[in-house]
Amino acid sequence: MNSAHSAQRKTRSAKNGRIFVISAPSGCGKTTVCRKVLRKVKGLFPSVSFTTRRPRRGENPERDYFYITKSSFRKEIRQGNLLEWEENFGNLYGTPRRFVLDKIKKGKDLLLSIDVRGGMNVKRQFPSSVLIFLKPPSAEELVKRLKIRNTDRAREIARRFGLAGKELSYAGKYDYVVVNDQLEKAVKEITAIIRKNRRK
């Protein structure tokens, strides 16, 4: 093997993976979209976050979240172990720094499903990360989806809808905006975005 070819192989193997972020207001279908995208894009891995909330029906520990206590979460913050973290509706959510760094150093691409403030934090630390904002087709449809979820009470739904307005104001700061009016269409658009940016 000549030296030029060997150097080329070394460069490829040493290339860091890329971070892709998907953010969306509650009820916009982010979890479903992410699962479908991960099945379609070979070599794209999910980042698993810490959370202090209880598991919802159908969620599995270490697949959807690492479920920990608030005291354990605060310890992770103090030790600087979180890439980003936020508090939403009394629950804490955060991305394990070591998990992300280990994956991208091995050349693996990651998909992070986090809120808008977390997305901004990731972009500051990793400027090459690609941020995708998932929007509902309308405010009315978002309220309808929140009610269909049947995981929150009326007061909680109202709070989440109020927060959605603030989250939507971040859409212009994202690299891409995708409207989730039809699930498969949104998945196709996001899949195309990820494949396009992986080639860069």
HUPEUR-V640226 format. One record per residue. N is the residue number from 0. SS is DSSP state (helix for helix, strand for strand, loop for the rest). PHI is phi in radians with two decimals (NA if undefined). PSI is psi in radians with two decimals (NA if undefined). Layout:
N,SS,PHI,PSI / N,SS,PHI,PSI
//
This chain:
0,loop,NA,2.25 / 1,loop,-1.31,2.83 / 2,helix,-1.15,-0.61 / 3,helix,-1.12,-0.78 / 4,helix,-1.14,-0.67 / 5,helix,-1.11,-0.72 / 6,helix,-1.14,-0.65 / 7,helix,-1.13,-0.74 / 8,helix,-1.13,-0.69 / 9,helix,-1.12,-0.69 / 10,helix,-1.11,-0.76 / 11,helix,-1.11,-0.77 / 12,helix,-1.23,-0.45 / 13,helix,-1.52,-0.09 / 14,loop,-1.19,2.29 / 15,loop,-1.26,2.67 / 16,loop,-1.28,2.99 / 17,loop,-2.01,2.62 / 18,strand,-1.80,2.26 / 19,strand,-2.04,2.31 / 20,strand,-2.04,2.32 / 21,strand,-2.09,2.18 / 22,strand,-2.19,2.65 / 23,strand,-2.91,2.69 / 24,loop,-1.12,2.69 / 25,loop,-0.98,2.39 / 26,loop,1.57,0.02 / 27,loop,-1.54,-0.06 / 28,loop,1.57,0.37 / 29,helix,-1.04,-0.78 / 30,helix,-1.09,-0.79 / 31,helix,-1.11,-0.77 / 32,helix,-1.07,-0.80 / 33,helix,-1.07,-0.73 / 34,helix,-1.11,-0.70 / 35,helix,-1.22,-0.69 / 36,helix,-1.10,-0.75 / 37,helix,-1.09,-0.57 / 38,helix,-1.28,-0.48 / 39,helix,-1.55,-0.51 / 40,loop,-1.76,1.86 / 41,loop,-1.19,2.36 / 42,loop,1.47,0.11 / 43,strand,-1.76,2.23 / 44,strand,-2.00,2.55 / 45,strand,-1.42,2.51 / 46,loop,-1.62,2.30 / 47,loop,-1.78,2.16 / 48,strand,-1.65,2.77 / 49,strand,-1.40,2.56 / 50,strand,-2.61,2.64 / 51,loop,-1.74,-0.05 / 52,loop,-1.41,2.88 / 53,loop,-1.36,2.65 / 54,loop,-1.10,2.47 / 55,loop,-1.55,2.92 / 56,loop,-1.01,2.25 / 57,loop,1.60,-0.16 / 58,loop,-1.50,2.58 / 59,loop,-2.16,2.36 / 60,strand,-1.03,2.45 / 61,loop,1.26,-0.14 / 62,loop,-1.78,-0.83 / 63,loop,-1.65,-0.82 / 64,strand,-2.64,2.81 / 65,strand,-1.66,1.94 / 66,strand,-1.55,2.04 / 67,loop,-2.32,2.94 / 68,loop,-1.38,2.87 / 69,helix,-1.14,-0.63 / 70,helix,-1.15,-0.69 / 71,helix,-1.16,-0.67 / 72,helix,-1.12,-0.78 / 73,helix,-1.07,-0.60 / 74,helix,-1.14,-0.72 / 75,helix,-1.07,-0.67 / 76,helix,-1.12,-0.86 / 77,helix,-1.04,-0.62 / 78,loop,-1.48,0.00 / 79,loop,1.23,0.50 / 80,loop,-1.57,-0.01 / 81,strand,-1.92,2.32 / 82,strand,-1.22,-0.67 / 83,strand,-2.76,2.68 / 84,strand,-2.71,2.68 / 85,strand,-2.60,2.80 / 86,strand,-1.97,2.17 / 87,strand,-2.25,2.15 / 88,loop,0.94,0.68 / 89,loop,1.48,-0.07 / 90,strand,-1.92,2.58 / 91,strand,-1.78,2.43 / 92,strand,-2.32,2.43 / 93,strand,-2.76,2.66 / 94,strand,-1.74,2.12 / 95,strand,-1.10,2.11 / 96,helix,-1.06,-0.81 / 97,helix,-1.10,-0.69 / 98,helix,-1.00,-0.83 / 99,helix,-1.18,-0.84 / 100,helix,-1.10,-0.71 / 101,helix,-1.07,-0.73 / 102,helix,-1.19,-0.86 / 103,helix,-1.25,-0.50 / 104,helix,-1.18,-0.43 / 105,loop,-1.54,0.10 / 106,loop,1.45,0.24 / 107,loop,-1.59,2.39 / 108,strand,-1.51,2.42 / 109,strand,-2.06,2.55 / 110,strand,-1.97,2.05 / 111,strand,-1.83,2.20 / 112,strand,-1.83,1.65 / 113,loop,-2.40,2.97 / 114,loop,-1.39,3.09 / 115,helix,-1.15,-0.65 / 116,helix,-1.18,-0.66 / 117,helix,-1.12,-0.70 / 118,helix,-1.04,-0.73 / 119,helix,-1.13,-0.68 / 120,helix,-1.13,-0.73 / 121,helix,-1.13,-0.72 / 122,helix,-1.10,-0.64 / 123,helix,-1.16,-0.66 / 124,helix,-1.46,-0.51 / 125,loop,-2.28,1.46 / 126,loop,-1.01,-0.42 / 127,loop,-1.44,-0.08 / 128,loop,-1.14,2.66 / 129,strand,-1.95,2.10 / 130,strand,-1.79,2.22 / 131,strand,-2.12,2.18 / 132,strand,-1.81,2.22 / 133,strand,-1.76,2.06 / 134,strand,-1.86,2.59 / 135,loop,-1.35,2.72 / 136,loop,-1.16,-0.44 / 137,loop,-2.88,2.86 / 138,helix,-1.12,-0.68 / 139,helix,-1.10,-0.72 / 140,helix,-1.17,-0.62 / 141,helix,-1.11,-0.78 / 142,helix,-1.06,-0.74 / 143,helix,-1.05,-0.77 / 144,helix,-1.17,-0.65 / 145,helix,-1.09,-0.66 / 146,helix,-1.24,-0.67 / 147,helix,-1.14,-0.59 / 148,helix,-0.97,-0.61 / 149,loop,1.00,0.49 / 150,loop,-1.86,-0.13 / 151,loop,-2.24,2.66 / 152,loop,-1.40,2.96 / 153,helix,-0.99,-0.74 / 154,helix,-1.12,-0.70 / 155,helix,-1.15,-0.69 / 156,helix,-1.07,-0.74 / 157,helix,-1.10,-0.69 / 158,helix,-1.14,-0.76 / 159,helix,-1.15,-0.64 / 160,helix,-1.18,-0.65 / 161,helix,-1.13,-0.70 / 162,helix,-1.16,-0.58 / 163,helix,-1.00,-0.64 / 164,helix,-1.06,-0.72 / 165,helix,-1.19,-0.71 / 166,helix,-1.14,-0.67 / 167,helix,-1.12,-0.44 / 168,loop,-1.20,-0.26 / 169,loop,-1.52,-0.17 / 170,helix,-0.95,-0.68 / 171,helix,-1.18,-0.26 / 172,helix,-1.56,-0.10 / 173,loop,-1.57,2.73 / 174,loop,-1.23,-0.58 / 175,strand,-2.45,2.58 / 176,strand,-2.19,2.22 / 177,strand,-2.15,2.27 / 178,strand,-1.58,2.19 / 179,loop,-1.62,1.20 / 180,loop,-1.55,-0.56 / 181,loop,-2.29,2.15 / 182,helix,-0.93,-0.95 / 183,helix,-1.13,-0.59 / 184,helix,-1.14,-0.77 / 185,helix,-1.11,-0.74 / 186,helix,-1.07,-0.74 / 187,helix,-1.10,-0.74 / 188,helix,-1.12,-0.80 / 189,helix,-1.18,-0.69 / 190,helix,-1.03,-0.75 / 191,helix,-1.13,-0.70 / 192,helix,-1.08,-0.80 / 193,helix,-1.15,-0.79 / 194,helix,-1.10,-0.68 / 195,helix,-1.09,-0.78 / 196,helix,-1.35,-0.39 / 197,helix,-1.22,-0.44 / 198,loop,-1.39,-0.28 / 199,loop,-1.30,NA
//
